[in-house]
Amino acid sequence: MEHWKDIKGYEGHYQVSDLGRVRSLGRQVIFKKVFKKQVRNRILKHGIDKGGYHHVRLYLDGKAHLYKVHTLVTQEFLGHVSGKDKKVVDHINNNKDNNTLSNLQVITHRKNVSKNRQGSSQHTGVCWAKHSRKWVAQIYLNRKVHYLGTFSSEEAAAKIYTATLEEFTSQNGQLLN
């Protein structure tokens, strides 16, 4: 069964469902300050942006605003506020066409970029350096890349990365990306 919730700031005008659909609610709208028109309930068509994400255009007081559908779903059903807590919305199965609540989660940016890695290492912050034929560990903290060293094993590089991340987190209480 599909559940609908009002979109914050658009109460009585638009709703989003846990299945990733957005609908306009029936209401009377004034067009160009001249005449009134009755708008009926309808499901909005999604556009797709350059990144492949679905978006909808919501109107309020004659002004249009563009919103990504996955952001609306997590905002209303998970209470996520985009950009507030350095967390991002992740499509669990990496399918941007699936904006159902069951396919969305709110995770840290660091976890999102390391998910389903296809690089030379299975560990975040570790890569193979061809020129030295060793594993390199580096970490991105406070908007800077910090070189942690070269290692003969992938696991040793991953341990240094994890230890550095844990040390930074314990000293600062949070990650600053």
C-alpha positions in Angstrom: 0.0 0.0 0.0 1.4 3.4 -1.0 1.7 6.0 1.7 1.7 9.8 1.0 3.0 12.7 3.0 2.8 16.5 2.4 6.0 18.1 1.2 7.3 20.6 3.7 6.7 24.1 2.5 4.1 22.8 0.0 1.5 21.5 2.4 -1.9 21.3 0.6 -0.2 21.6 -2.8 2.1 18.6 -3.3 2.7 15.2 -1.7 5.4 12.5 -2.1 4.9 8.8 -1.6 7.1 6.0 -0.3 7.1 4.6 -3.8 8.9 7.7 -5.1 5.9 9.3 -6.8 5.0 13.0 -6.4 1.5 14.3 -6.9 -0.2 17.7 -7.2 -3.3 18.1 -5.0 -6.5 19.5 -6.3 -6.8 23.2 -5.6 -7.7 26.6 -7.0 -4.8 28.5 -8.5 -4.6 32.1 -9.6 -2.7 32.5 -13.0 -0.9 35.7 -13.8 -3.0 37.5 -11.1 -5.8 37.6 -13.6 -7.9 34.4 -13.5 -8.5 31.4 -11.2 -8.2 27.9 -12.5 -9.1 24.6 -10.8 -6.1 22.2 -10.7 -7.0 18.5 -10.2 -5.1 15.8 -8.4 -2.4 14.3 -10.7 0.9 12.4 -10.5 3.7 14.6 -11.7 6.0 13.4 -14.6 9.6 13.2 -13.6 12.4 14.8 -15.6 15.9 13.4 -15.6 18.9 15.6 -15.0 22.4 15.2 -16.4 23.5 13.0 -13.5 20.6 10.6 -14.2 18.5 11.6 -11.2 14.8 12.1 -11.4 13.4 15.5 -10.6 10.1 17.4 -10.4 9.2 21.0 -10.7 7.0 22.3 -7.8 5.2 25.7 -8.1 4.3 28.0 -5.2 3.2 31.6 -5.6 4.0 31.6 -9.3 7.6 30.5 -8.7 9.0 27.1 -9.8 11.5 25.1 -7.8 13.3 21.9 -9.0 13.6 19.0 -6.5 15.2 15.6 -6.9 12.7 12.9 -6.1 15.0 10.9 -3.9 15.6 14.0 -1.8 11.9 14.6 -1.3 11.3 11.0 -0.3 14.1 11.0 2.3 13.1 14.4 3.5 9.5 13.4 4.3 9.9 9.8 5.3 13.3 9.8 7.0 13.5 13.4 8.2 16.8 14.0 6.3 17.6 17.6 5.6 20.0 17.9 2.6 23.3 19.6 3.4 22.6 19.9 7.1 24.5 16.9 8.7 27.1 16.1 6.0 25.1 13.0 5.0 23.9 12.1 1.6 21.0 10.1 0.1 22.2 6.7 -1.4 20.4 4.5 -3.8 21.1 1.1 -2.2 21.0 -0.8 -5.5 22.7 2.0 -7.4 19.7 2.3 -9.7 18.7 6.1 -9.9 15.4 5.1 -11.4 14.3 3.4 -8.2 13.3 6.1 -5.8 11.3 3.9 -3.4 11.8 4.4 0.3 13.1 0.8 0.6 15.9 1.6 -1.9 17.1 4.8 -0.2 19.3 5.3 2.8 21.0 8.3 4.4 24.8 7.7 4.8 28.0 9.7 5.1 29.6 10.9 1.9 32.7 8.9 2.7 30.7 5.6 3.0 28.8 6.4 -0.2 31.9 6.9 -2.4 33.5 3.7 -1.0 30.4 1.6 -1.6 30.7 -0.8 -4.5 34.2 0.2 -5.3 35.6 -0.7 -8.7 39.1 0.7 -8.2 42.4 -1.2 -7.7 41.6 -1.9 -4.0 38.6 -3.1 -2.1 39.5 -0.6 0.7 38.7 3.1 1.0 41.8 5.3 0.8 44.0 2.6 -0.7 45.2 2.3 -4.3 47.9 0.5 -6.3 50.8 2.7 -7.5 52.3 1.2 -10.7 55.5 3.2 -10.6 56.5 1.9 -7.1 54.6 -1.4 -7.3 53.3 -0.8 -3.8 50.0 0.0 -2.2 49.5 3.7 -1.3 47.3 4.9 1.5 45.9 8.5 1.6 43.0 10.2 3.4 40.9 13.2 2.7 40.4 15.3 5.8 39.5 19.0 6.2 39.4 19.4 2.5 43.0 18.2 2.1 44.6 14.9 0.9 47.0 13.5 3.4 49.6 11.0 2.2 49.9 8.1 4.7 52.6 6.1 3.0 53.4 3.1 0.7 53.0 -0.5 1.8 53.8 -3.9 0.4 50.3 -5.2 1.3 46.9 -3.9 0.7 45.7 -4.8 4.2 48.6 -2.9 5.8 47.6 0.2 3.9 44.0 -0.2 4.8 44.9 -0.6 8.5 46.8 2.7 8.5 43.9 4.4 6.8 41.4 3.1 9.3 43.6 4.0 12.3 44.1 7.5 11.0 40.4 8.0 10.4 39.6 6.7 13.9 42.2 8.9 15.5 41.0 12.0 13.7 37.4 11.1 14.6 38.2 10.6 18.3 40.1 13.9 18.4 37.5 16.0 16.7 34.3 14.2 17.5 33.2 14.2 13.8 34.5 13.9 10.3 35.1 17.1 8.3 35.1 16.4 4.6 
